[in-house]
Amino acid sequence: MENLHRFTVREVGEQLRYDPKMLHVFLHALFQKDPNLGAEYHNKQVELYAQYDPTLLRSFLQNSNFYDLEQALKLCKEKKMYNEMVFILKRMGSDSDALMIIIYKLQDVKQAIEFVETSNDDELWEVLIKHSLESNLFLSDLLGHVGDHYVDSLKLVTQIPENKDIPQLKRKILNIFTDKMLQVSVQEGCVGILKRDCAELNASFVEIKRQGVMVDNHTLCCFCKRYVLNPRKKQKLHVYWGGTVAHAACYEAERERQEQAMREQSEQAALAELEPISDMDDRKVSSAREGGAIGRRRIGQPAY
């Protein structure tokens, strides 16, 4: 790694291509240093990790963007590396296929629930319920874990057939209700805390807004840029919450100026809407006049 400035990654890779174990060690160290340096070898690294360090393959798949997903999926399928297949399928957008592997290959109920939760897809929840009803043991485990997660357990319970024989069903249903009541209690407590925080912040805001705004001899009017205090002349002032101060007369003059500008804009817009009609009428009048003139000239000409 210290001599990469003297040799390129491709040169070292060509030298080690007949020694896959050493090539794996080199590429792994290179990937740890900079994931982008050996990008051209990442497809090869998937094979090397699967052969020499299967436990590190998942981390490599998560941190690399330069390997072929289809090729990696095919290799993991041949090696029966199901967790890696789940990750690749999710990355490819095939969430339902990934869930099927969790259900039928890994048979991990907790992982299946977490996968559905992170996917945030109601259709996956329907798929999980549908396939869990096919196995009493899987359904029993699902009922045992569903209360720990913020999922729609009512949808699961209502779809259980009446003649379904599920071990310890009563205890698990009671556990679901207990867990849901605890979740509701926690949520209500959080809502109460938020309401108190909002009330305290609102009271603090009102108290701050009730405080006076200091105006001294150095305060300027935001319109005329003159001092607002004149010891020789009493003037009304407008004081705003942000600390801005203006003479009442300046405020009225500015408001009148803005209203006048708005009226002028409205008049211009109205005139602009009438201009096409006026132009069309003028063209019609001009055409009519020209036609009349031509007609008169024709009438006055002698007949041959």
One Martini backbone bead per residue (centre of mass of N, CA, C, O) as a GRO file, in nm:
protein
  304
    1MET     BB    1   0.053   0.065  -0.015
    2GLU     BB    2   0.318   0.254  -0.009
    3ASN     BB    3   0.366   0.190  -0.351
    4LEU     BB    4   0.135   0.321  -0.540
    5HIS     BB    5   0.318   0.546  -0.680
    6ARG     BB    6   0.482   0.312  -0.851
    7PHE     BB    7   0.211   0.141  -0.878
    8THR     BB    8  -0.044   0.004  -1.023
    9VAL     BB    9  -0.324  -0.179  -0.981
   10ARG     BB   10  -0.300  -0.342  -1.244
   11GLU     BB   11  -0.013  -0.447  -1.208
   12VAL     BB   12  -0.066  -0.603  -0.946
   13GLY     BB   13  -0.303  -0.775  -1.051
   14GLU     BB   14  -0.136  -0.924  -1.273
   15GLN     BB   15   0.070  -1.055  -1.074
   16LEU     BB   16  -0.189  -1.194  -0.887
   17ARG     BB   17  -0.382  -1.377  -1.071
   18TYR     BB   18  -0.239  -1.668  -0.973
   19ASP     BB   19  -0.306  -1.548  -0.665
   20PRO     BB   20  -0.597  -1.517  -0.508
   21LYS     BB   21  -0.524  -1.474  -0.213
   22MET     BB   22  -0.337  -1.226  -0.255
   23LEU     BB   23  -0.542  -1.062  -0.414
   24HIS     BB   24  -0.740  -1.036  -0.182
   25VAL     BB   25  -0.557  -0.893   0.018
   26PHE     BB   26  -0.498  -0.649  -0.160
   27LEU     BB   27  -0.794  -0.558  -0.223
   28HIS     BB   28  -0.881  -0.524   0.068
   29ALA     BB   29  -0.675  -0.307   0.147
   30LEU     BB   30  -0.760  -0.112  -0.077
   31PHE     BB   31  -1.058  -0.081   0.016
   32GLN     BB   32  -0.990   0.032   0.299
   33LYS     BB   33  -0.853   0.288   0.188
   34ASP     BB   34  -1.013   0.287  -0.115
   35PRO     BB   35  -1.304   0.208  -0.288
   36ASN     BB   36  -1.201   0.342  -0.583
   37LEU     BB   37  -0.931   0.216  -0.681
   38GLY     BB   38  -1.053  -0.102  -0.743
   39ALA     BB   39  -1.317  -0.100  -0.934
   40GLU     BB   40  -1.237  -0.314  -1.166
   41TYR     BB   41  -1.234  -0.559  -0.920
   42HIS     BB   42  -1.522  -0.600  -0.784
   43ASN     BB   43  -1.624  -0.856  -0.920
   44LYS     BB   44  -1.386  -1.026  -0.815
   45GLN     BB   45  -1.430  -0.972  -0.509
   46VAL     BB   46  -1.687  -1.126  -0.472
   47GLU     BB   47  -1.552  -1.402  -0.515
   48LEU     BB   48  -1.329  -1.376  -0.296
   49TYR     BB   49  -1.512  -1.336  -0.051
   50ALA     BB   50  -1.680  -1.599  -0.089
   51GLN     BB   51  -1.415  -1.781  -0.050
   52TYR     BB   52  -1.243  -1.632   0.204
   53ASP     BB   53  -1.471  -1.389   0.319
   54PRO     BB   54  -1.796  -1.411   0.384
   55THR     BB   55  -1.835  -1.200   0.625
   56LEU     BB   56  -1.737  -0.946   0.425
   57LEU     BB   57  -1.942  -0.922   0.188
   58ARG     BB   58  -2.165  -0.736   0.295
   59SER     BB   59  -1.987  -0.485   0.332
   60PHE     BB   60  -1.900  -0.465   0.037
   61LEU     BB   61  -2.186  -0.435  -0.088
   62GLN     BB   62  -2.255  -0.167   0.071
   63ASN     BB   63  -1.971   0.004  -0.029
   64SER     BB   64  -2.032  -0.068  -0.328
   65ASN     BB   65  -2.077   0.056  -0.696
   66PHE     BB   66  -1.893  -0.167  -0.904
   67TYR     BB   67  -2.099  -0.402  -0.927
   68ASP     BB   68  -2.276  -0.671  -1.044
   69LEU     BB   69  -2.582  -0.768  -0.944
   70GLU     BB   70  -2.643  -1.026  -1.106
   71GLN     BB   71  -2.374  -1.168  -1.052
   72ALA     BB   72  -2.389  -1.158  -0.742
   73LEU     BB   73  -2.656  -1.315  -0.715
   74LYS     BB   74  -2.564  -1.577  -0.850
   75LEU     BB   75  -2.334  -1.641  -0.651
   76CYS     BB   76  -2.504  -1.642  -0.387
   77LYS     BB   77  -2.691  -1.870  -0.479
   78GLU     BB   78  -2.468  -2.088  -0.508
   79LYS     BB   79  -2.368  -2.031  -0.193
   80LYS     BB   80  -2.612  -1.971  -0.002
   81MET     BB   81  -2.630  -1.640   0.048
   82TYR     BB   82  -2.903  -1.498   0.178
   83ASN     BB   83  -2.838  -1.222   0.302
   84GLU     BB   84  -2.708  -1.113   0.043
   85MET     BB   85  -2.957  -1.149  -0.134
   86VAL     BB   86  -3.138  -0.952   0.015
   87PHE     BB   87  -2.969  -0.702  -0.040
   88ILE     BB   88  -2.962  -0.713  -0.351
   89LEU     BB   89  -3.269  -0.716  -0.401
   90LYS     BB   90  -3.324  -0.446  -0.264
   91ARG     BB   91  -3.132  -0.285  -0.453
   92MET     BB   92  -3.312  -0.378  -0.712
   93GLY     BB   93  -3.633  -0.372  -0.598
   94SER     BB   94  -3.691  -0.683  -0.479
   95ASP     BB   95  -3.867  -0.715  -0.205
   96SER     BB   96  -4.041  -0.972  -0.232
   97ASP     BB   97  -3.804  -1.169  -0.283
   98ALA     BB   98  -3.656  -1.109  -0.021
   99LEU     BB   99  -3.888  -1.201   0.166
  100MET     BB  100  -3.895  -1.497   0.072
  101ILE     BB  101  -3.614  -1.568   0.181
  102ILE     BB  102  -3.673  -1.508   0.477
  103ILE     BB  103  -3.909  -1.712   0.507
  104TYR     BB  104  -3.786  -1.987   0.355
  105LYS     BB  105  -3.471  -1.978   0.427
  106LEU     BB  106  -3.429  -1.829   0.707
  107GLN     BB  107  -3.674  -1.817   0.905
  108ASP     BB  108  -3.705  -1.497   1.003
  109VAL     BB  109  -3.927  -1.312   1.165
  110LYS     BB  110  -3.786  -1.056   1.264
  111GLN     BB  111  -3.658  -0.982   0.991
  112ALA     BB  112  -3.925  -0.959   0.837
  113ILE     BB  113  -4.044  -0.727   0.999
  114GLU     BB  114  -3.811  -0.526   0.959
  115PHE     BB  115  -3.826  -0.525   0.652
  116VAL     BB  116  -4.115  -0.412   0.630
  117GLU     BB  117  -4.069  -0.154   0.788
  118THR     BB  118  -3.834  -0.029   0.611
  119SER     BB  119  -4.004  -0.034   0.338
  120ASN     BB  120  -4.289   0.093   0.354
  121ASP     BB  121  -4.500  -0.156   0.261
  122ASP     BB  122  -4.816  -0.286   0.247
  123GLU     BB  123  -4.775  -0.531   0.055
  124LEU     BB  124  -4.567  -0.680   0.232
  125TRP     BB  125  -4.756  -0.733   0.467
  126GLU     BB  126  -4.948  -0.910   0.303
  127VAL     BB  127  -4.737  -1.122   0.229
  128LEU     BB  128  -4.661  -1.208   0.516
  129ILE     BB  129  -4.939  -1.304   0.603
  130LYS     BB  130  -4.997  -1.508   0.381
  131HIS     BB  131  -4.740  -1.696   0.443
  132SER     BB  132  -4.789  -1.739   0.753
  133LEU     BB  133  -5.062  -1.909   0.718
  134GLU     BB  134  -4.907  -2.178   0.614
  135SER     BB  135  -4.765  -2.164   0.907
  136ASN     BB  136  -4.787  -2.223   1.238
  137LEU     BB  137  -4.502  -2.153   1.341
  138PHE     BB  138  -4.465  -1.883   1.198
  139LEU     BB  139  -4.721  -1.753   1.314
  140SER     BB  140  -4.639  -1.779   1.608
  141ASP     BB  141  -4.382  -1.606   1.586
  142LEU     BB  142  -4.521  -1.354   1.476
  143LEU     BB  143  -4.701  -1.307   1.728
  144GLY     BB  144  -4.447  -1.283   1.923
  145HIS     BB  145  -4.324  -1.008   1.756
  146VAL     BB  146  -4.539  -0.788   1.671
  147GLY     BB  147  -4.559  -0.615   1.945
  148ASP     BB  148  -4.258  -0.475   1.908
  149HIS     BB  149  -4.405  -0.333   1.664
  150TYR     BB  150  -4.514  -0.082   1.422
  151VAL     BB  151  -4.776  -0.268   1.340
  152ASP     BB  152  -5.053  -0.437   1.190
  153SER     BB  153  -5.198  -0.663   1.399
  154LEU     BB  154  -5.501  -0.667   1.324
  155LYS     BB  155  -5.467  -0.781   1.037
  156LEU     BB  156  -5.358  -1.054   1.135
  157VAL     BB  157  -5.578  -1.155   1.334
  158THR     BB  158  -5.829  -1.138   1.131
  159GLN     BB  159  -5.686  -1.371   0.928
  160ILE     BB  160  -5.732  -1.596   1.117
  161PRO     BB  161  -5.844  -1.891   1.127
  162GLU     BB  162  -6.057  -2.071   1.327
  163ASN     BB  163  -5.902  -2.368   1.268
  164LYS     BB  164  -5.639  -2.271   1.387
  165ASP     BB  165  -5.339  -2.423   1.517
  166ILE     BB  166  -5.197  -2.237   1.784
  167PRO     BB  167  -4.952  -2.193   1.990
  168GLN     BB  168  -5.027  -1.992   2.243
  169LEU     BB  169  -5.245  -1.777   2.150
  170LYS     BB  170  -5.356  -1.629   2.396
  171ARG     BB  171  -5.087  -1.517   2.508
  172LYS     BB  172  -5.009  -1.359   2.247
  173ILE     BB  173  -5.252  -1.174   2.235
  174LEU     BB  174  -5.204  -1.045   2.512
  175ASN     BB  175  -4.924  -0.932   2.439
  176ILE     BB  176  -5.016  -0.747   2.216
  177PHE     BB  177  -5.201  -0.569   2.390
  178THR     BB  178  -4.983  -0.481   2.589
  179ASP     BB  179  -4.790  -0.351   2.384
  180LYS     BB  180  -4.996  -0.149   2.266
  181MET     BB  181  -5.057  -0.002   2.531
  182LEU     BB  182  -4.766   0.092   2.570
  183GLN     BB  183  -4.744   0.254   2.310
  184VAL     BB  184  -4.978   0.447   2.372
  185SER     BB  185  -4.858   0.558   2.633
  186VAL     BB  186  -4.602   0.676   2.505
  187GLN     BB  187  -4.743   0.861   2.303
  188GLU     BB  188  -4.902   1.027   2.512
  189GLY     BB  189  -4.653   1.130   2.660
  190CYS     BB  190  -4.529   1.278   2.417
  191VAL     BB  191  -4.767   1.466   2.368
  192GLY     BB  192  -4.758   1.604   2.646
  193ILE     BB  193  -4.473   1.719   2.618
  194LEU     BB  194  -4.527   1.889   2.364
  195LYS     BB  195  -4.748   2.066   2.485
  196ARG     BB  196  -4.577   2.191   2.711
  197ASP     BB  197  -4.360   2.310   2.530
  198CYS     BB  198  -4.549   2.491   2.365
  199ALA     BB  199  -4.659   2.656   2.603
  200GLU     BB  200  -4.386   2.767   2.703
  201LEU     BB  201  -4.298   2.901   2.435
  202ASN     BB  202  -4.545   3.085   2.408
  203ALA     BB  203  -4.510   3.240   2.672
  204SER     BB  204  -4.228   3.348   2.601
  205PHE     BB  205  -4.312   3.498   2.344
  206VAL     BB  206  -4.519   3.690   2.473
  207GLU     BB  207  -4.323   3.822   2.673
  208ILE     BB  208  -4.134   3.940   2.459
  209LYS     BB  209  -4.357   4.106   2.302
  210ARG     BB  210  -4.427   4.291   2.562
  211GLN     BB  211  -4.187   4.433   2.528
  212GLY     BB  212  -4.015   4.700   2.488
  213VAL     BB  213  -3.899   4.962   2.265
  214MET     BB  214  -3.616   5.131   2.210
  215VAL     BB  215  -3.602   5.496   2.186
  216ASP     BB  216  -3.370   5.727   2.053
  217ASN     BB  217  -3.160   5.975   1.917
  218HIS     BB  218  -3.045   5.732   1.704
  219THR     BB  219  -3.309   5.679   1.573
  220LEU     BB  220  -3.436   5.574   1.262
  221CYS     BB  221  -3.614   5.611   0.992
  222CYS     BB  222  -3.711   5.374   0.747
  223PHE     BB  223  -3.772   5.607   0.526
  224CYS     BB  224  -3.612   5.900   0.576
  225LYS     BB  225  -3.349   5.870   0.771
  226ARG     BB  226  -3.436   6.007   1.033
  227TYR     BB  227  -3.484   6.126   1.323
  228VAL     BB  228  -3.753   6.051   1.536
  229LEU     BB  229  -3.645   6.264   1.738
  230ASN     BB  230  -3.799   6.589   1.826
  231PRO     BB  231  -3.783   6.844   2.053
  232ARG     BB  232  -3.963   7.061   1.872
  233LYS     BB  233  -4.141   6.801   1.774
  234LYS     BB  234  -4.428   6.629   1.773
  235GLN     BB  235  -4.445   6.274   1.700
  236LYS     BB  236  -4.563   6.010   1.549
  237LEU     BB  237  -4.520   5.655   1.598
  238HIS     BB  238  -4.391   5.348   1.450
  239VAL     BB  239  -4.368   5.034   1.617
  240TYR     BB  240  -4.195   4.738   1.574
  241TRP     BB  241  -4.101   4.421   1.669
  242GLY     BB  242  -3.807   4.444   1.524
  243GLY     BB  243  -3.736   4.773   1.589
  244THR     BB  244  -3.883   4.936   1.393
  245VAL     BB  245  -3.899   5.287   1.290
  246ALA     BB  246  -4.165   5.538   1.227
  247HIS     BB  247  -4.319   5.781   1.092
  248ALA     BB  248  -4.642   5.843   1.044
  249ALA     BB  249  -4.612   6.020   0.789
  250CYS     BB  250  -4.425   5.825   0.634
  251TYR     BB  251  -4.618   5.590   0.632
  252GLU     BB  252  -4.851   5.729   0.479
  253ALA     BB  253  -4.685   5.806   0.228
  254GLU     BB  254  -4.600   5.516   0.153
  255ARG     BB  255  -4.883   5.401   0.122
  256GLU     BB  256  -4.977   5.598  -0.099
  257ARG     BB  257  -4.758   5.524  -0.303
  258GLN     BB  258  -4.836   5.223  -0.331
  259GLU     BB  259  -5.132   5.268  -0.417
  260GLN     BB  260  -5.063   5.431  -0.672
  261ALA     BB  261  -4.895   5.209  -0.808
  262MET     BB  262  -5.128   5.004  -0.821
  263ARG     BB  263  -5.320   5.176  -0.993
  264GLU     BB  264  -5.132   5.205  -1.236
  265GLN     BB  265  -5.105   4.903  -1.294
  266SER     BB  266  -5.406   4.855  -1.344
  267GLU     BB  267  -5.438   5.052  -1.580
  268GLN     BB  268  -5.225   4.924  -1.764
  269ALA     BB  269  -5.362   4.647  -1.779
  270ALA     BB  270  -5.628   4.748  -1.901
  271LEU     BB  271  -5.502   4.872  -2.156
  272ALA     BB  272  -5.366   4.613  -2.261
  273GLU     BB  273  -5.643   4.465  -2.309
  274LEU     BB  274  -5.756   4.693  -2.519
  275GLU     BB  275  -5.553   4.725  -2.757
  276PRO     BB  276  -5.633   4.498  -2.964
  277ILE     BB  277  -5.918   4.608  -3.016
  278SER     BB  278  -5.834   4.891  -3.115
  279ASP     BB  279  -5.661   4.798  -3.353
  280MET     BB  280  -5.886   4.646  -3.500
  281ASP     BB  281  -6.074   4.890  -3.538
  282ASP     BB  282  -5.875   5.064  -3.695
  283ARG     BB  283  -5.842   4.869  -3.932
  284LYS     BB  284  -6.138   4.868  -4.016
  285VAL     BB  285  -6.168   5.174  -4.068
  286SER     BB  286  -5.938   5.199  -4.273
  287SER     BB  287  -6.054   4.991  -4.475
  288ALA     BB  288  -6.323   5.139  -4.523
  289ARG     BB  289  -6.205   5.401  -4.631
  290GLU     BB  290  -6.052   5.282  -4.868
  291GLY     BB  291  -6.301   5.155  -5.005
  292GLY     BB  292  -6.454   5.420  -5.045
  293ALA     BB  293  -6.244   5.561  -5.217
  294ILE     BB  294  -6.240   5.355  -5.446
  295GLY     BB  295  -6.539   5.377  -5.514
  296ARG     BB  296  -6.535   5.674  -5.594
  297ARG     BB  297  -6.330   5.654  -5.824
  298ARG     BB  298  -6.500   5.461  -5.998
  299ILE     BB  299  -6.748   5.645  -6.036
  300GLY     BB  300  -6.581   5.897  -6.167
  301GLN     BB  301  -6.523   5.734  -6.405
  302PRO     BB  302  -6.517   5.683  -6.725
  303ALA     BB  303  -6.683   5.529  -6.989
  304TYR     BB  304  -6.583   5.278  -7.250
   0.00000   0.00000   0.00000
